[in-house]
Amino acid sequence: MTQGQNSRAEQGLAARRLTCLRGERVVFADLDFSATPGSALILLGPNGSGKSSLLRLLAGLSRPFSGVLTWNGQDIAQDPDAHRARLRYAGHQDAVKPTLTALENLSVWAGLDGLPDPEERAEQALVALAMDHVADMPGRYLSAGQKKRVNLARLALAPAAVAPLWLLDEPATALDRDSIDRLAVLIAAHRRAGGLVVLSTHSDLNVPEAVSLNLADFGATADQEEREHEAVGAQG
């Protein structure tokens, strides 16, 4: 493999021998995967298999017990601030401020992200999720589904060149069919622009040519759990 080929092969997100613990329980062990720009990776597995835990690891919100996560071949732990700047994470927590309107919430987020013309970007993001009719409504009056759509509208604020990595934990929960379809359009546009999406979903969200990763395949064996517990004990 030439140097140019190797450089292309390292583009995007990758995990090598990733192990995650919850307390002293091994959630998954020796996980390997790679995802390149323009691709989508769908996380599968039953409840407790580690889908949300993996997304939090990828977002830098928690650390793996062992293994390495890389972006474009570089360990994300070497520059966590740069990694946080390149990603958008949509988890289960409601980030909408109740005293701010939907438009103000998005404008603040755009400003915090250092994006130019934050109010104009916020208006466009609301249109993308069909939320422009509640632009001036304070967050406390929004329904659960509307709050979810405002949270997801943040994805539309920054171009893929600024925030290429989207991490979505059950993004279609509390959405109606039209909103799910609009989310699918956002994901498709992000991928066409060179963005990368990792998501978990139990909904009928259309993500063409996505690659599936079943975390149940990386559940720890009894021998692996014993080795990890011994390692935890040695660290203590």
N, C-alpha and C positions, 0 to 999 in steps of 0.2 A: 504493500500500500504506500502511495506517495505521500509527501507531507501535505499537499493540497487535499488529497482524499481523506487523510486522517483528520484534518481541520474540519471538513464538512461533516465527518462522522460524529464529531464531538459537539456539534451545534445542538442547542436545546437543553432539555432537562434529563438527568440520568440518576439512577440510584444503583449503588453497588453494595451487595451483602448487607442490606439495611435491616436492622432488628429494632423492634419497638416493644417496650415494656409498659404495662399499666399496673402500677404498684410493683409486685414481683411476678405478675403473670405475663408470659410472653404472648403478645398480640399477633405478631407475625415475625418471621425470622428469615434471614438470608434472602431478602427481596432484591431482585434485579429487574430494572426496566430502563428503557430510554424512549424519549418522545422528541421528535424534531419539529422545527417551526412549520406551521400550517397543519399540524396534526391535532387529533383529539384522543384522549385516553379516558375511557370510562371504567370506573372502579366498581367491581361487583363483589358480592359476598353477603352472607347473612349478617344480621345485627350482631355486633361484637367482633366482627372479623377485622376491623381496623380501618374502615374507609375514612371516617372522620379523623382518626388519629394520623393517618398518612397525610391527609390534606393539611393538617396542622403542622406536621413535620416539614412538608414542602413549603409552607408559608413562613417557616422560621419561628413559629409560635411555641414550639417545643423542640427538644433535641432527641435524636435517636440514641438508643443504648449503644449501638455500634453501627458501623457502616458509614458510607459517604454519599452525600447528595451534591451533584455538580450542575452548574449552568455553563454551557459552552466550554466544558472541560475543566472549569475552575470550581473548587470546593466553595459552596455558598457560605460556609462558616468563616471563610477568610475575610469576607466583606458583607456582613449581614445588612448594613444600611443600603448598599447597592442592590441587594436581593429584594429587600422590602420595596424599594422604589420601582422595581421592574414588574411587580406582581399586583394583582387585584384579587383579594380573597373575599368570597361571599359565603359566610357560614350561617349558623342558625340564629346568631345574636342580632337583634334589631338595633341598627345604628342610627335610626332616624331620631333627631332631637325634637321632643314634643312641642317646644315653644317656637320652633322655626317652621316656616312654610316648606312645602315640598321643594319649591324652587330655591329657597334660601339654603336648605340642607345641601342640595347638590352644588350650589354656588360656593358654599364654604368648603366642601370636599375638593372641588376643582381648584380653589385657591390654595388649600393646604398641599395639593399635589403640584403646585407651581405652574399650573396651566394658564396660558393667556386667555383673555376674554372669558372669565369663569361664568358669568351670567348667561352669555350667549351659548356656551357649551351646555350649561344646565338646561336651558330651554330646549335645545336639540335633543338632549338625552331623554327628557320627559316625553317629547313627541315620539321618540323611538319605542317607548313602552306604553304609548297611548295614555299618558298621564298628564298631558298639558291642561286638561280641564280642571285639575285640582292643584295647579301650580301655586295658587295663593292660599291654599288650605293648610292651617297648622298641622303638624305631625300628629298631635294628640287626637285629631278628628278623623284621621285616616283609618280605614279598615285594615285588618291583618294582611289581606291580599294587596291592598294599595301600598302599605309600608314595604312589603316584599318587593314590589315593582320599583319603588323609589330606591331601595337598596341596590337592586339589580341595575337601575339606570346609571349608577356610578360606573359600571363597566363601559358605558358608551362615552364617557367624558374624555378619556385619553386614547390617542391612536395606538396601534400595535407597536409602533416604533418606540413609544414611551413606556408602555406597560404591556409587554408581549405575553406575559404569563397570567392566565386566568385560572383560579382554583375555586371550584364551585361545589359546595356541599348541599345536595338536594335542592338545587336552585328552583325547581318547578313546584315545590311544595306551596300550597295556598294560592296557586295561580289558576285562572280559568283557561280554557282552550285557546282563546285568542292571545292571551299573554304568553302561554307556552310557545305558541307559534312565533310570536315576536322575539322571544328569547332565542329560539332556534335561528332566526334570521340574524340576530346580533352575533351569535357564535359563528355562523357561517361567514359573515363579513370579516370578523376578527381573524379567522383562519386564512381567508383569501389574502389578507394583508400581511400574512406571515406570523400571526399570533399562534399561541399554543394553549390548549385548554385541557385541564384535568378535572373531571367531575364525577360525582356519584349521583345517581338518580334512580328512583323507582317509578318515575312517570314516563309517559309515552312522549319523550322529547326526541325529536328527529335530529340525529347527528350523523350524517352520512360518512361512510368510510372511517368511522372511529375504530380504534383498537381497544379491546376489552382486557382488563387485568383482574382476574379473580383472586382476591386476597385469601380466600379459603385454601388455595393451593399452597400458601406460604405459612399456614398455621404450624405452630411448633410441634415437633414430635416430643415424646417423653424424654428422649436423650438430649434434645436441644434444650428443653426446659431445665433439665438438671444442670447442664453446662452453664446456662445463663444464671441460674440461681447461685451456683458456685462462684461465678464471676461477681455477682452482686454482693455476696458475702465477703469476698476478698476485698472489694472496694470499701466495704464498711469497716 
